[in-house]
Each structure stands twice: as structure tokens, then as C-alpha cells.
Amino acid sequence: MCATAVYETTKQICFPEFPLCNLTSSTIFFAGCVGFCISSIIRQREKAAQHELLRFTALVEHSDNAIISTELDGTVTSWNRGAERIYGYSAVETLGRHISFCYLPEKRTKIGIFLRRIANGEAIERFDTQRLKKDGTIIDVSMSVSAIKDEPGKIIGASGFPEMLLPERRTEKELHLRSAALEAAANGL
């Protein structure tokens, strides 16, 4: 309805003297105006989407929290400054490599299991584990892992959010494990 009204108004303003039987040029003019407007709207939306993507990229890159993403085969696709701080590897050193470089050798077999679970849409709850820093130091981290989906919703990768465990948290965890072991021993008596 609105397009018809714009068309009729444009036809009357721009071509008032043309007979009704010769409206081809006014139709072409109107179509050109509509095309120009649509292309202008598309350009504005593309620019807004690019701006939002740049803003999101800066947010991730400059976050103090470690944010790592991989493809479903384990290839690192993003590694922010927070991850650099925790692990000691720069983004240049990690991008394109398999994520196994920061896993302890005995835990590397779990990578495929986690990635398959994520690919199958399974949620993985936060868990505590150990990782390997560039200098060979073993660190305790609390890890959150989730799926990365493309526009239609297909799972295309995984994102990890490791947080270093503070000494107090490690002590608390150790006390909890010792308490559980003592309780199990007492129940066995």
C-alpha cells in the first residue's frame, strides 16, 4: 500500500503531463528510486553490522578473562590477551595449532572426547583441571567450555574460558578431597 502511494505521488510530481498510457519512464524512474533507497538501507545495515563486529572483537581481545576458541578438530582460531597472560603463549604462537599444546600429556586424549560432546550439542559444566604453560609450569584452572554456532545454528567450534584457581580455592578443594577420603575411610571401618 505504502509503495503504491509513493509510486502514485512520484508519478504525479515528476511526470504530471504524461498521458496515462505512457507511464514506462515514470515506472523506470520509480523503480530506480526504490532501488536506490533499498541499496542505501542495505549499506547502512552492513556498516552497522561491521561496527558491531569490530566492537565485539575489541571486547573479546581486550578482556582480562581468557577466551579461546577452536574448530571442532581442536585447531585454535582465537586466543586473546587474557589467554596470553595465563598460558604465556602469544596469539601468533597459538593460532592454527592444535589446542593440545597446553594440555598435560596424560590429559590430551580427553580433547577429542570434549570436542565430540560439544559437536553433539551436549553442555559441559564448569570443571577444575590442570593445564600447561609455555614455560612448562603446570597450573590449576577452572574451565568453562561451550559450543560456537554459525548463523543457521550449526555447531562449528568450541570456546573455552579458563580461569586460574587462586591458592585459597586450591586449598579449599584439597580440604574437600581429604575430607571425602577420611569420610570414606571412616565408613569403611
FIVOKOL-237487 format. One record per residue: x, y, z of N, C-alpha, C, O in turn. Coordinates in pm, whole numbers, plus 50000, padded with zeros to 5 digits. Layout:
{nu X&nv Y&nw Z&cau X&cav Y&caw Z&cu X&cv Y&cw Z&ou X&ov Y&ow Z}
...
END
This chain:
{nu 50082&nv 49881&nw 50000&cau 50000&cav 50000&caw 50000&cu 50086&cv 50125&cw 50000&ou 50063&ov 50218&ow 49923}
{nu 50187&nv 50127&nw 50088&cau 50274&cav 50244&caw 50100&cu 50354&cv 50265&cw 49971&ou 50369&ov 50378&ow 49925}
{nu 50404&nv 50155&nw 49912&cau 50481&cav 50167&caw 49789&cu 50394&cv 50220&cw 49676&ou 50440&ov 50299&ow 49594}
{nu 50270&nv 50179&nw 49672&cau 50177&cav 50228&caw 49569&cu 50154&cv 50378&cw 49586&ou 50152&ov 50452&ow 49487}
{nu 50138&nv 50422&nw 49709&cau 50116&cav 50565&caw 49735&cu 50239&cv 50645&cw 49694&ou 50226&ov 50751&ow 49633}
{nu 50359&nv 50594&nw 49727&cau 50483&cav 50664&caw 49688&cu 50493&cv 50667&cw 49537&ou 50531&ov 50769&ow 49478}
{nu 50461&nv 50556&nw 49473&cau 50467&cav 50548&caw 49328&cu 50372&cv 50651&cw 49266&ou 50411&ov 50725&ow 49176}
{nu 50249&nv 50655&nw 49313&cau 50150&cav 50747&caw 49256&cu 50190&cv 50893&cw 49279&ou 50174&ov 50977&ow 49191}
{nu 50243&nv 50922&nw 49399&cau 50286&cav 51059&caw 49429&cu 50403&cv 51098&cw 49340&ou 50406&ov 51207&ow 49284}
{nu 50500&nv 51008&nw 49327&cau 50617&cav 51034&caw 49242&cu 50573&cv 51056&cw 49098&ou 50623&ov 51146&ow 49031}
{nu 50482&nv 50975&nw 49050&cau 50432&cav 50986&caw 48914&cu 50365&cv 51121&cw 48891&ou 50386&ov 51183&ow 48787}
{nu 50286&nv 51168&nw 48987&cau 50215&cav 51295&caw 48971&cu 50310&cv 51414&cw 48979&ou 50293&ov 51513&ow 48906}
{nu 50410&nv 51406&nw 49068&cau 50502&cav 51518&caw 49085&cu 50601&cv 51526&cw 48968&ou 50623&ov 51634&ow 48913}
{nu 50659&nv 51414&nw 48930&cau 50765&cav 51415&caw 48829&cu 50713&cv 51409&cw 48686&ou 50777&ov 51463&ow 48595}
{nu 50602&nv 51348&nw 48666&cau 50552&cav 51332&caw 48530&cu 50405&cv 51372&cw 48520&ou 50322&ov 51290&ow 48479}
{nu 50370&nv 51495&nw 48556&cau 50228&cav 51532&caw 48556&cu 50167&cv 51545&cw 48417&ou 50046&ov 51531&ow 48401}
{nu 50250&nv 51570&nw 48316&cau 50194&cav 51596&caw 48184&cu 50190&cv 51474&cw 48095&ou 50137&ov 51481&ow 47984}
{nu 50245&nv 51361&nw 48142&cau 50245&cav 51242&caw 48058&cu 50108&cv 51176&cw 48063&ou 50046&ov 51167&ow 48169}
{nu 50061&nv 51131&nw 47948&cau 49933&cav 51060&caw 47948&cu 49947&cv 50926&cw 48021&ou 50057&ov 50871&ow 48033}
{nu 49836&nv 50875&nw 48067&cau 49836&cav 50751&caw 48142&cu 49891&cv 50634&cw 48062&ou 49948&ov 50541&ow 48120}
{nu 49875&nv 50636&nw 47931&cau 49921&cav 50523&caw 47851&cu 50073&cv 50522&cw 47837&ou 50128&ov 50419&ow 47797}
{nu 50144&nv 50629&nw 47867&cau 50290&cav 50635&caw 47851&cu 50359&cv 50649&cw 47988&ou 50426&ov 50749&ow 48013}
{nu 50342&nv 50554&nw 48073&cau 50398&cav 50561&caw 48207&cu 50527&cv 50480&cw 48223&ou 50575&ov 50462&ow 48335}
{nu 50583&nv 50433&nw 48115&cau 50702&cav 50349&caw 48123&cu 50818&cv 50424&cw 48187&ou 50886&ov 50370&ow 48274}
{nu 50840&nv 50548&nw 48147&cau 50953&cav 50623&caw 48204&cu 50931&cv 50654&cw 48352&ou 51027&ov 50653&ow 48429}
{nu 50808&nv 50681&nw 48393&cau 50783&cav 50707&caw 48536&cu 50801&cv 50579&cw 48618&ou 50849&ov 50583&ow 48731}
{nu 50763&nv 50468&nw 48561&cau 50782&cav 50340&caw 48629&cu 50930&cv 50311&cw 48646&ou 50973&ov 50268&ow 48754}
{nu 51009&nv 50335&nw 48543&cau 51153&cav 50314&caw 48549&cu 51215&cv 50408&cw 48653&ou 51300&ov 50368&ow 48732}
{nu 51170&nv 50534&nw 48651&cau 51222&cav 50631&caw 48749&cu 51189&cv 50587&cw 48892&ou 51275&ov 50591&ow 48980}
{nu 51065&nv 50544&nw 48913&cau 51023&cav 50499&caw 49046&cu 51104&cv 50377&cw 49090&ou 51149&ov 50369&ow 49204}
{nu 51121&nv 50282&nw 49000&cau 51199&cav 50162&caw 49033&cu 51341&cv 50200&cw 49069&ou 51400&ov 50141&ow 49160}
{nu 51398&nv 50296&nw 48998&cau 51532&cav 50343&caw 49031&cu 51539&cv 50405&cw 49169&ou 51634&ov 50381&ow 49243}
{nu 51437&nv 50485&nw 49204&cau 51432&cav 50547&caw 49338&cu 51422&cv 50441&cw 49446&ou 51491&ov 50447&ow 49547}
{nu 51336&nv 50344&nw 49424&cau 51319&cav 50236&caw 49522&cu 51449&cv 50158&cw 49535&ou 51493&ov 50126&ow 49646}
{nu 51511&nv 50128&nw 49422&cau 51639&cav 50055&caw 49424&cu 51746&cv 50132&cw 49500&ou 51822&ov 50074&ow 49577}
{nu 51751&nv 50263&nw 49477&cau 51849&cav 50347&caw 49547&cu 51823&cv 50343&cw 49698&ou 51917&ov 50330&ow 49777}
{nu 51696&nv 50356&nw 49736&cau 51661&cav 50353&caw 49880&cu 51697&cv 50219&cw 49942&ou 51754&ov 50215&ow 50051}
{nu 51664&nv 50111&nw 49875&cau 51695&cav 49978&caw 49928&cu 51846&cv 49960&cw 49942&ou 51893&ov 49910&ow 50043}
{nu 51921&nv 50001&nw 49840&cau 52067&cav 49986&caw 49847&cu 52125&cv 50072&cw 49957&ou 52223&ov 50033&ow 50020}
{nu 52068&nv 50189&nw 49981&cau 52114&cav 50276&caw 50090&cu 52088&cv 50211&cw 50225&ou 52173&ov 50215&ow 50314}
{nu 51971&nv 50151&nw 50241&cau 51937&cav 50083&caw 50366&cu 52030&cv 49965&cw 50388&ou 52077&ov 49943&ow 50500}
{nu 52057&nv 49888&nw 50283&cau 52148&cav 49773&caw 50294&cu 52287&cv 49818&cw 50335&ou 52349&ov 49757&ow 50422}
{nu 52338&nv 49926&nw 50274&cau 52471&cav 49978&caw 50310&cu 52475&cv 50021&cw 50456&ou 52574&ov 49995&ow 50525}
{nu 52369&nv 50087&nw 50503&cau 52364&cav 50130&caw 50643&cu 52364&cv 50010&cw 50737&ou 52431&ov 50012&ow 50840}
{nu 52290&nv 49907&nw 50703&cau 52285&cav 49787&caw 50787&cu 52418&cv 49713&cw 50785&ou 52462&ov 49662&ow 50889}
{nu 52483&nv 49706&nw 50669&cau 52615&cav 49641&caw 50661&cu 52716&cv 49717&cw 50745&ou 52797&ov 49656&ow 50815}
{nu 52712&nv 49850&nw 50738&cau 52804&cav 49932&caw 50816&cu 52779&cv 49912&cw 50966&ou 52874&ov 49902&ow 51043}
{nu 52653&nv 49907&nw 51007&cau 52620&cav 49884&caw 51147&cu 52667&cv 49746&cw 51192&ou 52718&ov 49731&ow 51303}
{nu 52650&nv 49644&nw 51106&cau 52695&cav 49509&caw 51140&cu 52847&cv 49503&cw 51152&ou 52900&ov 49438&ow 51242}
{nu 52918&nv 49571&nw 51061&cau 53064&cav 49576&caw 51069&cu 53108&cv 49646&cw 51196&ou 53203&ov 49603&ow 51262}
{nu 53041&nv 49755&nw 51232&cau 53074&cav 49827&caw 51353&cu 53052&cv 49738&cw 51476&ou 53135&ov 49736&ow 51567}
{nu 52942&nv 49666&nw 51479&cau 52912&cav 49576&caw 51591&cu 53016&cv 49464&cw 51599&ou 53058&ov 49427&ow 51709}
{nu 53056&nv 49410&nw 51484&cau 53158&cav 49305&caw 51483&cu 53292&cv 49357&cw 51534&ou 53359&ov 49288&ow 51611}
{nu 53331&nv 49477&nw 51494&cau 53456&cav 49537&caw 51542&cu 53449&cv 49563&cw 51693&ou 53547&ov 49542&ow 51765}
{nu 53334&nv 49607&nw 51740&cau 53316&cav 49632&caw 51883&cu 53326&cv 49502&cw 51962&ou 53390&ov 49498&ow 52067}
{nu 53263&nv 49397&nw 51912&cau 53268&cav 49268&caw 51978&cu 53410&cv 49212&cw 51978&ou 53455&ov 49157&ow 52078}
{nu 53480&nv 49225&nw 51865&cau 53618&cav 49178&caw 51855&cu 53706&cv 49249&cw 51956&ou 53788&ov 49186&ow 52023}
{nu 53692&nv 49380&nw 51968&cau 53771&cav 49457&caw 52064&cu 53737&cv 49414&cw 52207&ou 53826&ov 49405&ow 52291}
{nu 53610&nv 49389&nw 52234&cau 53568&cav 49345&caw 52366&cu 53637&cv 49213&cw 52404&ou 53689&ov 49200&ow 52515}
{nu 53637&nv 49118&nw 52314&cau 53700&cav 48989&caw 52340&cu 53852&cv 49004&cw 52351&ou 53914&ov 48952&ow 52444}
{nu 53910&nv 49076&nw 52258&cau 54055&cav 49091&caw 52254&cu 54110&cv 49157&cw 52379&ou 54215&ov 49117&ow 52429}
{nu 54043&nv 49256&nw 52430&cau 54095&cav 49334&caw 52542&cu 54042&cv 49287&cw 52678&ou 54070&ov 49351&ow 52780}
{nu 53968&nv 49179&nw 52680&cau 53916&cav 49127&caw 52806&cu 54030&cv 49071&cw 52891&ou 54123&ov 49010&ow 52839}
{nu 54022&nv 49092&nw 53022&cau 54119&cav 49031&caw 53113&cu 54092&cv 48882&cw 53128&ou 54182&ov 48806&ow 53166}
{nu 53970&nv 48839&nw 53099&cau 53936&cav 48697&caw 53104&cu 53990&cv 48626&cw 52982&ou 53984&ov 48678&ow 52870}
{nu 54043&nv 48508&nw 53003&cau 54095&cav 48429&caw 52890&cu 53978&cv 48378&cw 52807&ou 53882&ov 48322&ow 52861}
{nu 53987&nv 48397&nw 52676&cau 53886&cav 48348&caw 52584&cu 53959&cv 48281&cw 52469&ou 54037&ov 48343&ow 52397}
{nu 53932&nv 48152&nw 52452&cau 53998&cav 48072&caw 52350&cu 53890&cv 48005&cw 52267&ou 53790&ov 47958&ow 52321}
{nu 53908&nv 48001&nw 52137&cau 53813&cav 47925&caw 52055&cu 53889&cv 47833&cw 51961&ou 54001&ov 47861&ow 51918}
{nu 53824&nv 47720&nw 51932&cau 53883&cav 47621&caw 51842&cu 53778&cv 47573&cw 51744&ou 53657&ov 47588&ow 51765}
{nu 53826&nv 47514&nw 51637&cau 53736&cav 47442&caw 51547&cu 53706&cv 47309&cw 51612&ou 53765&ov 47276&ow 51715}
{nu 53616&nv 47232&nw 51556&cau 53580&cav 47104&caw 51615&cu 53692&cv 47000&cw 51608&ou 53685&ov 46896&ow 51673}
{nu 53794&nv 47028&nw 51528&cau 53910&cav 46937&caw 51524&cu 54018&cv 46978&cw 51623&ou 54123&ov 46913&ow 51631}
{nu 53994&nv 47087&nw 51699&cau 54090&cav 47131&caw 51800&cu 54185&cv 47240&cw 51755&ou 54270&ov 47283&ow 51833}
{nu 54174&nv 47287&nw 51632&cau 54261&cav 47393&caw 51582&cu 54221&cv 47526&cw 51645&ou 54104&ov 47565&ow 51640}
{nu 54319&nv 47596&nw 51704&cau 54292&cav 47723&caw 51771&cu 54259&cv 47830&cw 51667&ou 54334&ov 47850&ow 51572}
{nu 54145&nv 47898&nw 51687&cau 54103&cav 48004&caw 51594&cu 54106&cv 48141&cw 51658&ou 54108&ov 48242&ow 51588}
{nu 54105&nv 48147&nw 51792&cau 54122&cav 48276&caw 51860&cu 54187&cv 48253&cw 51996&ou 54167&ov 48150&ow 52061}
{nu 54265&nv 48353&nw 52035&cau 54343&cav 48345&caw 52159&cu 54364&cv 48488&cw 52203&ou 54443&ov 48560&ow 52142}
{nu 54295&nv 48532&nw 52307&cau 54302&cav 48673&caw 52344&cu 54413&cv 48702&cw 52445&ou 54488&ov 48612&ow 52483}
{nu 54422&nv 48826&nw 52487&cau 54527&cav 48869&caw 52580&cu 54516&cv 48802&cw 52716&ou 54617&ov 48775&ow 52781}
{nu 54394&nv 48774&nw 52760&cau 54376&cav 48702&caw 52886&cu 54438&cv 48563&cw 52879&ou 54500&ov 48518&ow 52975}
{nu 54421&nv 48496&nw 52765&cau 54483&cav 48364&caw 52747&cu 54635&cv 48377&cw 52741&ou 54707&ov 48292&ow 52793}
{nu 54684&nv 48484&nw 52677&cau 54829&cav 48508&caw 52674&cu 54883&cv 48521&cw 52815&ou 54988&ov 48467&ow 52848}
{nu 54810&nv 48594&nw 52900&cau 54853&cav 48618&caw 53038&cu 54858&cv 48486&cw 53117&ou 54954&ov 48463&ow 53190}
{nu 54757&nv 48402&nw 53103&cau 54752&cav 48277&caw 53179&cu 54855&cv 48175&cw 53130&ou 54927&ov 48115&ow 53209}
{nu 54861&nv 48156&nw 52998&cau 54943&cav 48047&caw 52944&cu 55083&cv 48088&cw 52900&ou 55172&ov 48003&ow 52890}
{nu 55104&nv 48217&nw 52873&cau 55236&cav 48261&caw 52831&cu 55261&cv 48255&cw 52681&ou 55367&ov 48297&ow 52636}
{nu 55168&nv 48204&nw 52605&cau 55179&cav 48198&caw 52459&cu 55112&cv 48320&cw 52398&ou 55007&ov 48363&ow 52446}
{nu 55172&nv 48376&nw 52295&cau 55107&cav 48486&caw 52223&cu 55006&cv 48427&cw 52125&ou 55010&ov 48308&ow 52095}
{nu 54917&nv 48510&nw 52075&cau 54819&cav 48464&caw 51976&cu 54887&cv 48412&cw 51851&ou 54843&ov 48314&ow 51792}
{nu 54996&nv 48478&nw 51811&cau 55069&cav 48436&caw 51690&cu 55122&cv 48294&cw 51707&ou 55124&ov 48217&ow 51610}
{nu 55163&nv 48258&nw 51828&cau 55217&cav 48125&caw 51853&cu 55109&cv 48017&cw 51857&ou 55140&ov 47899&ow 51839}
{nu 54985&nv 48054&nw 51881&cau 54879&cav 47954&caw 51901&cu 54784&cv 47938&cw 51783&ou 54735&ov 47828&ow 51758}
{nu 54757&nv 48046&nw 51711&cau 54657&cav 48038&caw 51604&cu 54700&cv 47937&cw 51498&ou 54812&ov 47940&ow 51449}
{nu 54607&nv 47847&nw 51464&cau 54634&cav 47744&caw 51364&cu 54693&cv 47617&cw 51422&ou 54702&ov 47516&ow 51352}
{nu 54734&nv 47620&nw 51549&cau 54787&cav 47500&caw 51614&cu 54675&cv 47422&cw 51681&ou 54567&ov 47475&ow 51709}
{nu 54702&nv 47295&nw 51706&cau 54607&cav 47213&caw 51781&cu 54618&cv 47253&cw 51928&ou 54728&ov 47279&ow 51977}
{nu 54507&nv 47259&nw 51997&cau 54499&cav 47305&caw 52136&cu 54577&cv 47215&cw 52233&ou 54597&ov 47254&ow 52348}
{nu 54619&nv 47101&nw 52191&cau 54688&cav 47006&caw 52279&cu 54816&cv 47060&cw 52340&ou 54863&ov 47005&ow 52440}
{nu 54874&nv 47166&nw 52285&cau 55000&cav 47219&caw 52338&cu 54987&cv 47267&cw 52482&ou 55088&ov 47274&ow 52553}
{nu 54867&nv 47301&nw 52527&cau 54852&cav 47349&caw 52665&cu 54789&cv 47244&cw 52756&ou 54753&ov 47275&ow 52870}
{nu 54776&nv 47122&nw 52708&cau 54725&cav 47012&caw 52789&cu 54842&cv 46928&cw 52841&ou 54943&ov 46914&ow 52773}
{nu 54827&nv 46874&nw 52961&cau 54925&cav 46778&caw 53011&cu 54919&cv 46655&cw 52922&ou 54811&ov 46618&ow 52875}
{nu 55033&nv 46589&nw 52896&cau 55032&cav 46474&caw 52806&cu 54927&cv 46368&cw 52841&ou 54864&ov 46313&ow 52751}
{nu 54908&nv 46341&nw 52969&cau 54811&cav 46238&caw 53008&cu 54666&cv 46284&cw 52992&ou 54575&ov 46202&ow 53004}
{nu 54642&nv 46410&nw 52967&cau 54505&cav 46462&caw 52950&cu 54471&cv 46490&cw 52804&ou 54359&ov 46531&ow 52774}
{nu 54564&nv 46469&nw 52715&cau 54541&cav 46503&caw 52573&cu 54435&cv 46415&cw 52507&ou 54371&ov 46458&ow 52411}
{nu 54417&nv 46295&nw 52557&cau 54314&cav 46208&caw 52498&cu 54174&cv 46261&cw 52524&ou 54080&ov 46225&ow 52452}
{nu 54158&nv 46346&nw 52625&cau 54025&cav 46400&caw 52659&cu 53980&cv 46508&cw 52561&ou 53862&ov 46541&ow 52555}
{nu 54073&nv 46564&nw 52484&cau 54038&cav 46673&caw 52392&cu 53932&cv 46627&cw 52293&ou 53829&ov 46693&ow 52276}
{nu 53957&nv 46515&nw 52229&cau 53862&cav 46462&caw 52130&cu 53726&cv 46431&cw 52192&ou 53623&ov 46454&ow 52129}
{nu 53728&nv 46379&nw 52315&cau 53602&cav 46347&caw 52384&cu 53521&cv 46475&cw 52408&ou 53402&ov 46478&ow 52379}
{nu 53587&nv 46580&nw 52460&cau 53517&cav 46707&caw 52483&cu 53463&cv 46764&cw 52353&ou 53348&ov 46809&ow 52348}
{nu 53544&nv 46764&nw 52248&cau 53500&cav 46823&caw 52121&cu 53384&cv 46745&cw 52060&ou 53294&ov 46804&ow 52002}
{nu 53385&nv 46611&nw 52073&cau 53272&cav 46532&caw 52023&cu 53146&cv 46562&cw 52102&ou 53037&ov 46573&ow 52045}
{nu 53159&nv 46575&nw 52234&cau 53043&cav 46608&caw 52317&cu 52985&cv 46743&cw 52276&ou 52864&ov 46759&ow 52265}
{nu 53072&nv 46840&nw 52253&cau 53026&cav 46973&caw 52212&cu 52961&cv 46965&cw 52074&ou 52855&ov 47024&ow 52053}
{nu 53024&nv 46893&nw 51981&cau 52968&cav 46879&caw 51846&cu 52830&cv 46815&cw 51849&ou 52746&ov 46843&ow 51763}
{nu 52807&nv 46729&nw 51948&cau 52676&cav 46664&caw 51962&cu 52576&cv 46750&cw 52037&ou 52463&ov 46708&ow 52062}
{nu 52617&nv 46872&nw 52074&cau 52525&cav 46965&caw 52140&cu 52516&cv 46947&cw 52290&ou 52429&ov 47006&ow 52355}
{nu 52603&nv 46865&nw 52346&cau 52599&cav 46840&caw 52491&cu 52660&cv 46957&cw 52566&ou 52764&ov 47011&ow 52527}
{nu 52596&nv 46997&nw 52673&cau 52650&cav 47104&caw 52758&cu 52755&cv 47045&cw 52851&ou 52738&ov 46936&ow 52906}
{nu 52864&nv 47118&nw 52869&cau 52970&cav 47075&caw 52959&cu 52976&cv 47174&cw 53074&ou 52998&ov 47294&ow 53054}
{nu 52955&nv 47123&nw 53194&cau 52957&cav 47210&caw 53312&cu 53100&cv 47249&cw 53345&ou 53195&ov 47179&ow 53310}
{nu 53114&nv 47363&nw 53413&cau 53246&cav 47411&caw 53456&cu 53314&cv 47301&cw 53535&ou 53251&ov 47232&ow 53615}
{nu 53445&nv 47285&nw 53512&cau 53522&cav 47183&caw 53582&cu 53661&cv 47236&cw 53613&ou 53710&ov 47327&ow 53546}
{nu 53723&nv 47180&nw 53714&cau 53859&cav 47215&caw 53751&cu 53955&cv 47114&cw 53689&ou 53929&ov 46994&ow 53688}
{nu 54064&nv 47165&nw 53636&cau 54162&cav 47078&caw 53570&cu 54300&cv 47144&cw 53578&ou 54318&ov 47248&ow 53641}
{nu 54395&nv 47082&nw 53513&cau 54529&cav 47139&caw 53506&cu 54566&cv 47162&cw 53361&ou 54525&ov 47087&ow 53272}
{nu 54644&nv 47266&nw 53338&cau 54693&cav 47299&caw 53205&cu 54842&cv 47329&cw 53213&ou 54899&ov 47344&ow 53321}
{nu 54903&nv 47336&nw 53097&cau 55047&cav 47354&caw 53086&cu 55078&cv 47491&cw 53028&ou 55026&ov 47527&ow 52922}
{nu 55163&nv 47567&nw 53098&cau 55205&cav 47697&caw 53048&cu 55322&cv 47680&cw 52951&ou 55381&ov 47573&ow 52943}
{nu 55353&nv 47784&nw 52879&cau 55462&cav 47781&caw 52782&cu 55595&cv 47743&cw 52847&ou 55676&ov 47672&ow 52788}
{nu 55617&nv 47791&nw 52969&cau 55743&cav 47762&caw 53038&cu 55746&cv 47624&cw 53104&ou 55842&ov 47590&ow 53172}
{nu 55640&nv 47543&nw 53084&cau 55635&cav 47408&caw 53138&cu 55569&cv 47398&cw 53274&ou 55550&ov 47288&ow 53326}
{nu 55533&nv 47512&nw 53332&cau 55466&cav 47512&caw 53462&cu 55325&cv 47455&cw 53449&ou 55253&ov 47486&ow 53354}
{nu 55288&nv 47371&nw 53545&cau 55152&cav 47317&caw 53549&cu 55068&cv 47413&cw 53634&ou 55106&ov 47448&ow 53746}
{nu 54954&nv 47453&nw 53580&cau 54865&cav 47545&caw 53652&cu 54729&cv 47480&cw 53672&ou 54684&ov 47400&ow 53591}
{nu 54664&nv 47518&nw 53781&cau 54527&cav 47473&caw 53808&cu 54432&cv 47577&cw 53753&ou 54445&ov 47696&ow 53781}
{nu 54334&nv 47531&nw 53675&cau 54236&cav 47622&caw 53617&cu 54096&cv 47567&cw 53636&ou 54075&ov 47446&ow 53644}
{nu 54001&nv 47657&nw 53641&cau 53860&cav 47623&caw 53636&cu 53816&cv 47654&cw 53494&ou 53835&ov 47766&ow 53446}
{nu 53758&nv 47556&nw 53426&cau 53733&cav 47568&caw 53283&cu 53584&cv 47563&cw 53252&ou 53511&ov 47479&ow 53305}
{nu 53542&nv 47653&nw 53167&cau 53407&cav 47653&caw 53114&cu 53419&cv 47638&cw 52962&ou 53498&ov 47710&ow 52900}
{nu 53344&nv 47546&nw 52904&cau 53352&cav 47521&caw 52760&cu 53211&cv 47524&cw 52702&ou 53117&ov 47470&ow 52762}
{nu 53196&nv 47588&nw 52586&cau 53065&cav 47591&caw 52522&cu 53079&cv 47587&cw 52370&ou 53187&ov 47608&ow 52316}
{nu 52968&nv 47561&nw 52305&cau 52966&cav 47549&caw 52159&cu 52964&cv 47686&cw 52092&ou 52910&ov 47783&ow 52147}
{nu 53023&nv 47693&nw 51973&cau 53013&cav 47810&caw 51886&cu 52925&cv 47768&cw 51769&ou 52951&ov 47667&ow 51704}
{nu 52822&nv 47848&nw 51742&cau 52729&cav 47814&caw 51634&cu 52735&cv 47919&cw 51524&ou 52761&ov 48037&ow 51550}
{nu 52712&nv 47875&nw 51400&cau 52704&cav 47969&caw 51289&cu 52563&cv 48027&cw 51282&ou 52480&ov 47997&ow 51367}
{nu 52537&nv 48108&nw 51182&cau 52408&cav 48178&caw 51170&cu 52288&cv 48084&cw 51170&ou 52190&ov 48113&ow 51240}
{nu 52291&nv 47973&nw 51095&cau 52175&cav 47883&caw 51099&cu 52166&cv 47799&cw 51227&ou 52067&ov 47729&ow 51247}
{nu 52269&nv 47804&nw 51313&cau 52265&cav 47729&caw 51438&cu 52346&cv 47601&cw 51439&ou 52340&ov 47525&ow 51535}
{nu 52421&nv 47576&nw 51333&cau 52506&cav 47456&caw 51327&cu 52629&cv 47479&cw 51415&ou 52690&ov 47586&ow 51411}
{nu 52666&nv 47379&nw 51494&cau 52784&cav 47388&caw 51581&cu 52909&cv 47377&cw 51494&ou 52928&ov 47279&ow 51422}
{nu 52996&nv 47480&nw 51504&cau 53116&cav 47485&caw 51419&cu 53246&cv 47489&cw 51500&ou 53355&ov 47482&ow 51442}
{nu 53235&nv 47501&nw 51631&cau 53356&cav 47508&caw 51711&cu 53324&cv 47509&cw 51859&ou 53210&ov 47489&ow 51901}
{nu 53430&nv 47534&nw 51937&cau 53415&cav 47538&caw 52083&cu 53487&cv 47661&cw 52136&ou 53588&ov 47705&ow 52080}
{nu 53435&nv 47715&nw 52244&cau 53501&cav 47825&caw 52311&cu 53530&cv 47783&cw 52454&ou 53448&ov 47719&ow 52520}
{nu 53648&nv 47821&nw 52500&cau 53688&cav 47787&caw 52635&cu 53720&cv 47913&cw 52713&ou 53774&ov 48010&ow 52660}
{nu 53683&nv 47910&nw 52841&cau 53704&cav 48024&caw 52928&cu 53776&cv 47976&cw 53055&ou 53711&ov 47952&ow 53157}
{nu 53908&nv 47964&nw 53048&cau 53982&cav 47918&caw 53167&cu 54005&cv 48032&cw 53266&ou 54030&ov 48146&ow 53227}
{nu 53996&nv 47998&nw 53394&cau 54028&cav 48092&caw 53500&cu 54128&cv 48023&cw 53591&ou 54106&ov 47909&ow 53632}
{nu 54236&nv 48092&nw 53624&cau 54333&cav 48034&caw 53716&cu 54269&cv 48020&cw 53852&ou 54199&ov 48110&ow 53899}
{nu 54293&nv 47906&nw 53916&cau 54244&cav 47886&caw 54051&cu 54336&cv 47957&cw 54149&ou 54458&ov 47942&ow 54142}
{nu 54279&nv 48033&nw 54237&cau 54357&cav 48102&caw 54339&cu 54404&cv 48002&cw 54444&ou 54339&ov 47900&ow 54464}
{nu 54515&nv 48030&nw 54513&cau 54564&cav 47937&caw 54615&cu 54457&cv 47900&cw 54718&ou 54452&ov 47785&ow 54763}
{nu 54371&nv 47996&nw 54756&cau 54266&cav 47967&caw 54853&cu 54169&cv 47862&cw 54799&ou 54125&ov 47774&ow 54873}
{nu 54137&nv 47872&nw 54672&cau 54043&cav 47778&caw 54610&cu 54106&cv 47640&cw 54600&ou 54038&ov 47539&ow 54619}
{nu 54238&nv 47634&nw 54570&cau 54307&cav 47505&caw 54563&cu 54306&cv 47440&cw 54700&ou 54280&ov 47320&ow 54713}
{nu 54335&nv 47519&nw 54803&cau 54338&cav 47468&caw 54940&cu 54199&cv 47417&cw 54978&ou 54186&ov 47310&ow 55039}
{nu 54097&nv 47493&nw 54943&cau 53959&cav 47452&caw 54971&cu 53927&cv 47321&cw 54902&ou 53863&ov 47233&ow 54961}
{nu 53969&nv 47307&nw 54778&cau 53944&cav 47185&caw 54701&cu 54018&cv 47067&cw 54764&ou 53963&ov 46958&ow 54777}
{nu 54144&nv 47089&nw 54803&cau 54223&cav 46983&caw 54865&cu 54159&cv 46941&cw 54998&ou 54151&ov 46822&ow 55026}
{nu 54114&nv 47036&nw 55078&cau 54048&cav 47004&caw 55205&cu 53921&cv 46922&cw 55181&ou 53893&ov 46827&ow 55254}
{nu 53846&nv 46959&nw 55079&cau 53723&cav 46887&caw 55046&cu 53755&cv 46743&cw 55006&ou 53687&ov 46650&ow 55048}
{nu 53861&nv 46725&nw 54925&cau 53900&cav 46590&caw 54883&cu 53948&cv 46507&cw 55002&ou 53913&ov 46390&ow 55015}
{nu 54029&nv 46569&nw 55090&cau 54077&cav 46497&caw 55209&cu 53961&cv 46460&cw 55300&ou 53957&ov 46350&ow 55354}
{nu 53867&nv 46552&nw 55316&cau 53751&cav 46526&caw 55399&cu 53670&cv 46410&cw 55343&ou 53625&ov 46323&ow 55419}
{nu 53652&nv 46407&nw 55213&cau 53579&cav 46299&caw 55149&cu 53653&cv 46167&cw 55165&ou 53590&ov 46063&ow 55188}
{nu 53785&nv 46169&nw 55155&cau 53864&cav 46047&caw 55172&cu 53855&cv 45995&cw 55315&ou 53841&ov 45875&ow 55337}
{nu 53862&nv 46087&nw 55413&cau 53850&cav 46046&caw 55554&cu 53712&cv 45990&cw 55583&ou 53698&ov 45891&ow 55655}
{nu 53610&nv 46053&nw 55525&cau 53473&cav 46006&caw 55545&cu 53455&cv 45867&cw 55485&ou 53391&ov 45781&ow 55545}
{nu 53512&nv 45846&nw 55366&cau 53503&cav 45715&caw 55301&cu 53577&cv 45610&cw 55384&ou 53530&ov 45497&ow 55397}
{nu 53692&nv 45648&nw 55440&cau 53769&cav 45555&caw 55524&cu 53691&cv 45521&cw 55651&ou 53688&ov 45406&ow 55693}
{nu 53629&nv 45624&nw 55712&cau 53551&cav 45603&caw 55834&cu 53430&cv 45514&cw 55808&ou 53392&ov 45432&ow 55892}
{nu 53369&nv 45531&nw 55692&cau 53253&cav 45448&caw 55658&cu 53293&cv 45304&cw 55630&ou 53213&ov 45212&ow 55647}
{nu 53418&nv 45287&nw 55587&cau 53467&cav 45152&caw 55558&cu 53503&cv 45075&cw 55684&ou 53518&ov 44953&ow 55679}
{nu 53516&nv 45144&nw 55797&cau 53552&cav 45075&caw 55921&cu 53438&cv 45004&cw 55980&ou 53452&ov 44941&ow 56085}
END
